[in-house]
């Protein structure tokens, strides 16, 4: 991949529903080319992108339908098979590394077309942490949606979709005047990674007080509060052993949920944690029918269908984000149809609702962690995230061989 001159193409997103995000903004393209004179960037025109083509052209970034001379192509979501150009290097979220059956043919075509596929999800630092991700914005929009539901249910206040806001500032300003209408709500956020930090950012920005988990379940408050829960707060070892993070990561099936302690004191739940299918769910479908199960709003950012949050029966959409769940039978109902129901938001592409903010942040991460490697002989991050190359699976992804050969 290392060359004296590197031609990069920013591809138009073609997956449905449309995604408005882009890998680099016009200003970032200009900065990349200034800092790395060997890099030249070309942009494929797109009527859907959050940044109009003319804004690239205004800064001297050429826009063209012909990307055939671009060796490296940056996108966001999966590229439709018919649009894949053989022999190129692609960066996008392929959603193949967990053997996702719906993308098996995509993996097969990446191999047959001898495409070098670098998956953003696999770009890791020395400690194994992801270097580029949209998780922060999933948490941001997820927290906003939880307040949208709460205000609609309890104060009959309708807030606009985040996707109808020009940016995060407008989104937060749309809810700010109504914070006092929220009342003494108690909010629990699970997860302390990028996603959880995004949710925390919104709640703190709106002036909602953060309290410790022990205080959350034992004290009374006359103002809205939130707490942040990690696994050790709501999981217990089956044999009542002291919490051991390493043991949990190694043997999650040895643990059971103690989340009901928090469910009794929580009005809004914002799940942002990573869930291992071997680990227990936070609660059961039977739990929600209990009178002590206080939660009435769940904005499930994790969106694992029937996973750690059993009330997430399906993913919802940006256009139609909410549905209700009956407590008696855990069945889907029309949104806001009965105050006794639990209202759910389970949009699985939340960062798409703030495409400009998300694109700018994502581009900054790529500029920090990926672009320097492109012009270097030493590319550990990129090489570790390369799934296919020259018609073969790379070593880190050899486990996909049988999956890729199935019909």
N, C-alpha and C positions, 0 to 999 in steps of 0.2 A: 504493500500500500504506500510505502514511502517513495516519493518522487520529488524532483526539483520543483515541478509545478503540479498542483493538485486542483482538479476541477470538481467543484461540489455543486450538486443540483438540489434545490428544495422542491420536492414533488407536491402536486396537488393531492389532497385527501379525497379518496373515491369511495370509501366505505359508507354504507348506510346504517343508521342515521348519520347525516353529515357531521363532520368534526371540523370546527373552525380554527383549531390550533395549528401552529407552525413551529418548526424547530428553532428558527432565528428571525428576529425582527429586522427591519431594514437597518436600523442603527447598529445592531449587532453584526450584521453582514459587513458593514463598512469598517467596524472596529477590527473584525477578524482579518480582513484584507489588509488593513493598515499594519497590524502587528505581525502578520505572516504574509509577506508580499508574494510568496509562491502560491497562495490560495486564491482561486477565482471562483466566485459564486454566481450561479444562474438560477433564476426562479421560474418554475412552471406556473402559468397563469391559473388563477382559481377564483370563481365567483363566490365561493363560500368562505374563504379564509377571512379571519378577523381583521387582517390588514390588507387593504386594497392593493392591487398590482401597482397602481400609480405611485404609491408611497415608496415602493422599492425603486421604481424608475426615477423618481425625483431625487434619489440619492445616488443615482448612477449604477444601480444593480440591475443588470439586464433581465428582461422577462421574455421567455420564449417557450413555445410548445415543443421544441426539439432539445431534449436532454441527452441525446445520443453521445455527445462528446464529454459528458460528465461521468467521471469514473466512480464517484461516490454520491449516493443519493440518500438524503435525509427526509424521512416522513415521520408520522406519529402512529397511526393505527395500521393494521394489516393492509398490505397492498393487494388489491384484487389480482388473481392469477393472470388474467388477460393483460394486465398492465405491467407485469414484471418484465424487465429488460435483461436478457441473458448476459452473464459475464460481469455484471456490475457488483459493486459493494453497496449494500443497503443497511441503513440504520432505521429500525422502527420496532414497535412492540409486536412481536410475532405471535404471542400466545400459543406457542408450541411446546415449551419446555416442560409442561406438566402433562404432556400427552393429550392435549385437548383434541378430542376426536373431530370437532368441526373444522379444525385447521390442519388435519392430517395431509390433505391434498396440497395445501400451501407448502408444507415441509417437503413433500415429494417434489414439487415444482422447483423449489429452491435448490434441491439437489440436482435434478435433471438439467436445469438451466445453468448450473455451475455458478451460482450466485454466492458471494461472500456475505453471509447474513450476520449482522451484529445486533444483538437484542439489547435494548436499553435496560431491560429488567435485570440483565446479568452483568452490567458494568458495576464492579465492586472495588472498594479500596483494600488496603493491606489487611484490615481487620475483618473483611467480609461484609462490610456495610455498603448499601447501594449508594452510588455517587450521583445518579440522575433519576428523578422521579417526580410525579405530579401529586404525591400523597398529601402534601401540605394543603393544596387547594381542594382536595376531596374533603378533608377535615373542615376547612373553612366553610364550604358551601353546605356540608352536612350539619354543622352547628347552626348556620343561618336557617336552614329548612326546619330544624327542630323548633326554633322560635316562631317561625311562620305558622307551623301547625298549632303550637300552644296558643298563640294570639287569636288564631281563627277559632279554635275550640272554646276559649275561655273569655275572650273579649270581643268576638265577632269583628276582628280587624283583619283585613286582607292585605298582605304584603305582596309585592311583585316577585316574579321569578328572578333568581339571581341572573339568569340568562338575559333578562330584559334590562339589566343594569349595565352601564358602560364599563364599569370596573368595580373592584372591591370597595373602594371608597363610597361610591354611590350605593352599593348594596348595604353597607353598614349604616350609612346615613338614612336609609329607608326604614330601618328598624329602631334607630336611636331614639326618636321621639316617643316611642311606645314602651321603652324599657320599664317605666314606672307602672305600666299596665300589666306587666308580667306577674306581679304579686310575689308572694313568698314561695316561689317555685324552687324545687330542689333538683339539680341536674347532676347526673353521673356520666363521666366520660371514661371509657375503657381504652387503654393503650397509651403508651408514652413515646411512640415513634413519630415519624413525620406527620402521619395522619392525625394522631392525637394532639400533637403540638399545634396543628392548624385549627382544630376545634377550640383548644385552650386560647389561642390568639384572639379568636372572635369574642369569646365570653369575657376575657379580660379587657379587650378593647371597649366593650359595652359597659364596663364597670361592674360586672357581676363578681361577687366576692368568692375567692377560692378558699375552701376549708379542707382540713385533713380528713381522711376516711373515717377515723375513729370519731371525730367531732361530728361528721356528717350523719352518722347513725345514732348518736347519743344526745345531741343538743337540739334546742329549738332556735329558730331564726325568724326575724321579722323583716327579712329582705331576701331577694333571690340569691342563692348560693350554688356553687358547683364543687365537685370533688373529682379527682383523677384516680382511677383504679388500675393497678397492674395485676398480673395473675396471682401474686401472693396475697392480694386482698380478698379475692373471691373464690379461690380454690383451696381444697384441703386434701392432704394425703389420706388414702383409704385407711391407713393404719395409724392415723393421727400423729405421724412424725412431724418434726419441725420442718418448716418450709425450706426447700433446697432447690434453687433455681436450676442447677445443673441436672438434678434428678428429674425435674419437671420436663426440661427440654429433651432428656433422653427417654423417659418413660411417662409420657403424658397420660396414658391410659390408667396409671396408678392413682390418679387424682379424681376427686369428685367436686361438684360445685357447692359453694356456700354462699352463692349470690343472693339468696332470699333475704339475708340480713340487710342487704342494700335495697332489694326490691321493695321492702316494707317502708323505706324512707325516701324513695325516688319518684319524682313525677315525670321527668324527661330522661331517657337513656340515649346516649350517643355512642354506640359501639364503634371503636376505631382500632381495635386490637387485631393482631394476626392470630388466626385460628388454625391449629393443627387438627385435622379430622379425628385423630386418635384421642384428642382432649375432650373433656365433657363440655356440653353446651352450658351456657350461663344459667338457663332455666328450662323447664319443660313446658309443653303445651298444656299439661294439667295444672301447672303452677299458676297460669294466668287467670284461672277461674277462682282462685282463692281470694277471699276478701282482703287479706293482708297484702296482696300483690298490688301495690299502689301505682305502678307505672301506667300512664295513659298515652304517652307519646314516645315513639322509638324512631329515631332517625339513624337507620342502620348504614353506616358508611362502609362497613366491611362487605355487606351484600353477598354473604355466602348462603345460597338458597338452601333453606331448611338445614342450616349449619349451626353455628354457635348461638344464633338468635332464631329460635323455632318459629317465631311469628313472621319471619321473612319468607313468605310462601313463593314470591316471585320478585324479579327485578321490576321496578317501575321506570318511567321515562321522564325526561326533562319536561316534556309537554304535559304529561299526566302523572305527576310525581307521588300522589298520595293514595292510600287505600286504608280501609278500616279492617280490623280483625275482631270477631266476636269472642268474648271471653269464655263462653260456655263450650263452644266446639272448635275454637281456633279456625274459623272459616272466614274467607274474605267477604267483606261487605263494602257498600258504596262509601266513599270518604265522607266523614262527618255526618253519618246517617243516624248515629245513636250515641249520646254522650257516655254510655256505659262501655262502648267499644274502645279498643286501643287503636290509635291512629299511627300509621306506618309511612315512612318515606324510605325507599330502597332503590334509589337511582344508582346505577352501576357505572356511570361515566360523569360524575359530579364535576371534575375539573373543566369539562367542556362548557360549563355554565359561566365561567370567567375566562374565556379563551385568551384575551389579550394579556391579562395579569399572569396567567399560567404559562403562556408562551414566553414572556419576558424572563420569568424565573427559570424555566426549563433551559432556555438559550444560555443563560448565565452559567448554569451547571455544565452544559456541554462545552462552553468556552473554557471553563476551568479544568475539566477532567478529560475531555475527548480531543478537542482541537490540537492541543500541544502534542498529544501522542501521534496524531496523524502525520506530523512533520518530523517525528522522531524515529530513530532506529529501534528504540526500546518502547514497546507498546503492550505492557502486561495487562492493562485494563481492557483494551480492545480485543487482544488475543483471547483473554479469558471469557469474553462475552460473544465470541464468534461461534455460531452454531454450525454453519456449513461453509465449506470452502473447496473449490475445485471438484465439486460433485461428491464430496465426502463429508460425513459428520466429523466435527472436531473432537479431540479427546475428551473434553469436559462433557460432551453430549453424546458419547457413544451409546449410552443407555437408551437412546431414542431409535436405535437401529431396527429392532423388531417392529416398533410402532410405525416407523416410516415405510416398512415393507408390507404392511397389511393393506388390504384393499378396502 
